[in-house]
């Protein structure tokens, strides 16, 4: 893997970690159960994407 590709993966990992944290925080603050469940599903999706990028290394 080239240096440029490694930088891309590192950047993508940072973005996915940020999105996961934002989703988790938002789901905890929401009072609407169905909306909170949807945001929790997004958190899981970002966790999966994070792990896929991590496995590239």
N, CA, C and O atoms as a Tinker XYZ file with bonds, in Angstrom:
   228  protein
     1  N      0.851000   -1.168000    0.000000    73     2
     2  CA     0.000000    0.000000    0.000000    64     1     3
     3  C      0.905000    1.242000    0.000000    63     2     4     5
     4  O      1.885000    1.312000    0.742000    81     3
     5  N      0.561000    2.197000   -0.831000    73     3     6
     6  CA     1.383000    3.400000   -0.939000    64     5     7
     7  C      1.124000    4.328000    0.255000    63     6     8     9
     8  O      0.166000    4.152000    1.007000    81     7
     9  N      1.996000    5.307000    0.398000    73     7    10
    10  CA     1.848000    6.289000    1.464000    64     9    11
    11  C      0.547000    7.064000    1.318000    63    10    12    13
    12  O     -0.133000    7.345000    2.305000    81    11
    13  N      0.207000    7.406000    0.089000    73    11    14
    14  CA    -1.037000    8.147000   -0.161000    64    13    15
    15  C     -2.250000    7.311000    0.238000    63    14    16    17
    16  O     -3.200000    7.828000    0.825000    81    15
    17  N     -2.215000    6.027000   -0.081000    73    15    18
    18  CA    -3.323000    5.139000    0.292000    64    17    19
    19  C     -3.423000    4.994000    1.809000    63    18    20    21
    20  O     -4.524000    4.982000    2.359000    81    19
    21  N     -2.292000    4.885000    2.480000    73    19    22
    22  CA    -2.290000    4.796000    3.936000    64    21    23
    23  C     -2.865000    6.062000    4.569000    63    22    24    25
    24  O     -3.596000    5.992000    5.558000    81    23
    25  N     -2.534000    7.216000    3.997000    73    23    26
    26  CA    -3.090000    8.475000    4.500000    64    25    27
    27  C     -4.595000    8.518000    4.306000    63    26    28    29
    28  O     -5.318000    9.020000    5.167000    81    27
    29  N     -5.075000    7.996000    3.180000    73    27    30
    30  CA    -6.506000    7.946000    2.930000    64    29    31
    31  C     -7.205000    7.062000    3.958000    63    30    32    33
    32  O     -8.239000    7.444000    4.505000    81    31
    33  N     -6.650000    5.889000    4.221000    73    31    34
    34  CA    -7.246000    4.970000    5.191000    64    33    35
    35  C     -7.244000    5.593000    6.579000    63    34    36    37
    36  O     -8.229000    5.488000    7.309000    81    35
    37  N     -6.148000    6.239000    6.944000    73    35    38
    38  CA    -6.065000    6.902000    8.249000    64    37    39
    39  C     -7.122000    8.000000    8.368000    63    38    40    41
    40  O     -7.762000    8.141000    9.410000    81    39
    41  N     -7.298000    8.760000    7.320000    73    39    42
    42  CA    -8.305000    9.824000    7.306000    64    41    43
    43  C     -9.710000    9.228000    7.405000    63    42    44    45
    44  O    -10.549000    9.731000    8.153000    81    43
    45  N     -9.961000    8.178000    6.665000    73    43    46
    46  CA   -11.271000    7.521000    6.692000    64    45    47
    47  C    -11.567000    6.942000    8.073000    63    46    48    49
    48  O    -12.703000    7.016000    8.542000    81    47
    49  N    -10.563000    6.368000    8.724000    73    47    50
    50  CA   -10.744000    5.849000   10.079000    64    49    51
    51  C    -11.146000    6.965000   11.038000    63    50    52    53
    52  O    -12.024000    6.786000   11.882000    81    51
    53  N    -10.501000    8.105000   10.901000    73    51    54
    54  CA   -10.836000    9.244000   11.751000    64    53    55
    55  C    -12.264000    9.717000   11.539000    63    54    56    57
    56  O    -12.974000   10.032000   12.495000    81    55
    57  N    -12.675000    9.764000   10.293000    73    55    58
    58  CA   -14.047000   10.201000    9.978000    64    57    59
    59  C    -15.075000    9.216000   10.536000    63    58    60    61
    60  O    -16.081000    9.623000   11.116000    81    59
    61  N    -14.820000    7.935000   10.359000    73    59    62
    62  CA   -15.762000    6.931000   10.838000    64    61    63
    63  C    -15.833000    6.903000   12.363000    63    62    64    65
    64  O    -16.906000    6.715000   12.937000    81    63
    65  N    -14.701000    7.090000   13.008000    73    63    66
    66  CA   -14.690000    7.150000   14.482000    64    65    67
    67  C    -15.502000    8.349000   14.957000    63    66    68    69
    68  O    -16.267000    8.243000   15.916000    81    67
    69  N    -15.339000    9.481000   14.295000    73    67    70
    70  CA   -16.091000   10.687000   14.638000    64    69    71
    71  C    -17.589000   10.470000   14.443000    63    70    72    73
    72  O    -18.385000   10.840000   15.306000    81    71
    73  N    -17.976000    9.875000   13.321000    73    71    74
    74  CA   -19.396000    9.637000   13.048000    64    73    75
    75  C    -19.995000    8.659000   14.052000    63    74    76    77
    76  O    -21.143000    8.821000   14.466000    81    75
    77  N    -19.231000    7.649000   14.443000    73    75    78
    78  CA   -19.706000    6.688000   15.431000    64    77    79
    79  C    -19.953000    7.389000   16.766000    63    78    80    81
    80  O    -20.985000    7.175000   17.401000    81    79
    81  N    -19.017000    8.216000   17.183000    73    79    82
    82  CA   -19.163000    8.938000   18.457000    64    81    83
    83  C    -20.343000    9.904000   18.415000    63    82    84    85
    84  O    -21.101000   10.001000   19.381000    81    83
    85  N    -20.501000   10.613000   17.312000    73    83    86
    86  CA   -21.630000   11.549000   17.170000    64    85    87
    87  C    -22.956000   10.813000   17.205000    63    86    88    89
    88  O    -23.913000   11.272000   17.829000    81    87
    89  N    -23.013000    9.683000   16.540000    73    87    90
    90  CA   -24.241000    8.890000   16.523000    64    89    91
    91  C    -24.585000    8.391000   17.921000    63    90    92    93
    92  O    -25.741000    8.444000   18.342000    81    91
    93  N    -23.582000    7.912000   18.627000    73    91    94
    94  CA   -23.800000    7.405000   19.984000    64    93    95
    95  C    -24.310000    8.505000   20.900000    63    94    96    97
    96  O    -25.273000    8.301000   21.639000    81    95
    97  N    -23.676000    9.666000   20.856000    73    95    98
    98  CA   -24.082000   10.791000   21.692000    64    97    99
    99  C    -25.485000   11.269000   21.354000    63    98   100   101
   100  O    -26.277000   11.567000   22.247000    81    99
   101  N    -25.788000   11.342000   20.070000    73    99   102
   102  CA   -27.100000   11.809000   19.627000    64   101   103
   103  C    -28.188000   10.835000   20.039000    63   102   104   105
   104  O    -29.246000   11.256000   20.509000    81   103
   105  N    -27.950000    9.546000   19.871000    73   103   106
   106  CA   -28.946000    8.538000   20.245000    64   105   107
   107  C    -29.255000    8.610000   21.739000    63   106   108   109
   108  O    -30.398000    8.414000   22.154000    81   107
   109  N    -28.233000    8.891000   22.538000    73   107   110
   110  CA   -28.433000    8.981000   23.991000    64   109   111
   111  C    -29.271000   10.199000   24.375000    63   110   112   113
   112  O    -29.982000   10.163000   25.379000    81   111
   113  N    -29.198000   11.262000   23.602000    73   111   114
   114  CA   -29.921000   12.492000   23.924000    64   113   115
   115  C    -31.365000   12.494000   23.433000    63   114   116   117
   116  O    -32.189000   13.247000   23.953000    81   115
   117  N    -31.685000   11.667000   22.442000    73   115   118
   118  CA   -33.024000   11.687000   21.851000    64   117   119
   119  C    -34.059000   11.048000   22.769000    63   118   120   121
   120  O    -33.788000   10.040000   23.421000    81   119
   121  N    -35.232000   11.637000   22.812000    73   119   122
   122  CA   -36.332000   11.104000   23.611000    64   121   123
   123  C    -37.257000   10.223000   22.768000    63   122   124   125
   124  O    -37.941000    9.354000   23.308000    81   123
   125  N    -37.284000   10.438000   21.467000    73   123   126
   126  CA   -38.100000    9.638000   20.561000    64   125   127
   127  C    -37.424000    8.276000   20.365000    63   126   128   129
   128  O    -36.320000    8.194000   19.827000    81   127
   129  N    -38.100000    7.213000   20.808000    73   127   130
   130  CA   -37.503000    5.873000   20.789000    64   129   131
   131  C    -37.192000    5.384000   19.378000    63   130   132   133
   132  O    -36.145000    4.777000   19.152000    81   131
   133  N    -38.085000    5.639000   18.430000    73   131   134
   134  CA   -37.846000    5.134000   17.076000    64   133   135
   135  C    -36.690000    5.885000   16.404000    63   134   136   137
   136  O    -35.888000    5.285000   15.687000    81   135
   137  N    -36.611000    7.180000   16.637000    73   135   138
   138  CA   -35.506000    7.955000   16.072000    64   137   139
   139  C    -34.186000    7.563000   16.728000    63   138   140   141
   140  O    -33.158000    7.471000   16.058000    81   139
   141  N    -34.216000    7.334000   18.025000    73   139   142
   142  CA   -33.019000    6.899000   18.739000    64   141   143
   143  C    -32.539000    5.543000   18.216000    63   142   144   145
   144  O    -31.340000    5.325000   18.045000    81   143
   145  N    -33.484000    4.639000   17.966000    73   143   146
   146  CA   -33.118000    3.316000   17.428000    64   145   147
   147  C    -32.489000    3.446000   16.046000    63   146   148   149
   148  O    -31.536000    2.736000   15.721000    81   147
   149  N    -33.024000    4.354000   15.234000    73   147   150
   150  CA   -32.463000    4.563000   13.893000    64   149   151
   151  C    -31.026000    5.094000   13.995000    63   150   152   153
   152  O    -30.141000    4.633000   13.275000    81   151
   153  N    -30.800000    6.056000   14.884000    73   151   154
   154  CA   -29.454000    6.619000   15.049000    64   153   155
   155  C    -28.504000    5.551000   15.589000    63   154   156   157
   156  O    -27.331000    5.525000   15.216000    81   155
   157  N    -28.994000    4.676000   16.455000    73   155   158
   158  CA   -28.160000    3.575000   16.945000    64   157   159
   159  C    -27.778000    2.633000   15.810000    63   158   160   161
   160  O    -26.668000    2.100000   15.794000    81   159
   161  N    -28.690000    2.425000   14.859000    73   159   162
   162  CA   -28.354000    1.589000   13.702000    64   161   163
   163  C    -27.270000    2.258000   12.853000    63   162   164   165
   164  O    -26.419000    1.578000   12.281000    81   163
   165  N    -27.303000    3.581000   12.775000    73   163   166
   166  CA   -26.244000    4.298000   12.053000    64   165   167
   167  C    -24.907000    4.146000   12.771000    63   166   168   169
   168  O    -23.861000    4.013000   12.136000    81   167
   169  N    -24.955000    4.166000   14.099000    73   167   170
   170  CA   -23.724000    3.967000   14.879000    64   169   171
   171  C    -23.113000    2.606000   14.554000    63   170   172   173
   172  O    -21.902000    2.494000   14.365000    81   171
   173  N    -23.951000    1.574000   14.490000    73   171   174
   174  CA   -23.463000    0.231000   14.167000    64   173   175
   175  C    -22.898000    0.176000   12.756000    63   174   176   177
   176  O    -21.887000   -0.482000   12.508000    81   175
   177  N    -23.551000    0.867000   11.839000    73   175   178
   178  CA   -23.079000    0.904000   10.445000    64   177   179
   179  C    -21.692000    1.549000   10.367000    63   178   180   181
   180  O    -20.811000    1.055000    9.664000    81   179
   181  N    -21.505000    2.654000   11.095000    73   179   182
   182  CA   -20.201000    3.325000   11.086000    64   181   183
   183  C    -19.138000    2.465000   11.772000    63   182   184   185
   184  O    -17.968000    2.504000   11.391000    81   183
   185  N    -19.538000    1.694000   12.774000    73   183   186
   186  CA   -18.610000    0.760000   13.424000    64   185   187
   187  C    -18.149000   -0.296000   12.421000    63   186   188   189
   188  O    -16.967000   -0.634000   12.375000    81   187
   189  N    -19.079000   -0.818000   11.616000    73   187   190
   190  CA   -18.737000   -1.811000   10.599000    64   189   191
   191  C    -17.782000   -1.226000    9.561000    63   190   192   193
   192  O    -16.802000   -1.867000    9.181000    81   191
   193  N    -18.067000   -0.021000    9.109000    73   191   194
   194  CA   -17.206000    0.626000    8.115000    64   193   195
   195  C    -15.823000    0.869000    8.703000    63   194   196   197
   196  O    -14.813000    0.655000    8.032000    81   195
   197  N    -15.776000    1.317000    9.962000    73   195   198
   198  CA   -14.501000    1.547000   10.661000    64   197   199
   199  C    -13.679000    0.249000   10.671000    63   198   200   201
   200  O    -12.490000    0.251000   10.354000    81   199
   201  N    -14.333000   -0.850000   11.037000    73   199   202
   202  CA   -13.625000   -2.130000   11.095000    64   201   203
   203  C    -13.142000   -2.591000    9.724000    63   202   204   205
   204  O    -12.076000   -3.197000    9.613000    81   203
   205  N    -13.914000   -2.312000    8.688000    73   203   206
   206  CA   -13.476000   -2.683000    7.334000    64   205   207
   207  C    -12.220000   -1.909000    6.940000    63   206   208   209
   208  O    -11.289000   -2.476000    6.367000    81   207
   209  N    -12.197000   -0.607000    7.251000    73   207   210
   210  CA   -10.991000    0.165000    6.946000    64   209   211
   211  C     -9.813000   -0.315000    7.794000    63   210   212   213
   212  O     -8.684000   -0.382000    7.309000    81   211
   213  N    -10.074000   -0.646000    9.047000    73   211   214
   214  CA    -9.016000   -1.110000    9.932000    64   213   215
   215  C     -8.416000   -2.415000    9.419000    63   214   216   217
   216  O     -7.212000   -2.641000    9.537000    81   215
   217  N     -9.250000   -3.260000    8.857000    73   215   218
   218  CA    -8.767000   -4.539000    8.333000    64   217   219
   219  C     -7.881000   -4.378000    7.092000    63   218   220   221
   220  O     -7.158000   -5.301000    6.718000    81   219
   221  N     -7.941000   -3.216000    6.465000    73   219   222
   222  CA    -7.054000   -2.970000    5.320000    64   221   223
   223  C     -5.588000   -2.845000    5.746000    63   222   224   225
   224  O     -4.677000   -3.066000    4.948000    81   223
   225  N     -5.381000   -2.494000    6.993000    73   223   226
   226  CA    -4.019000   -2.294000    7.483000    64   225   227
   227  C     -3.400000   -3.565000    7.905000    63   226   228
   228  O     -2.250000   -3.577000    8.344000    81   227
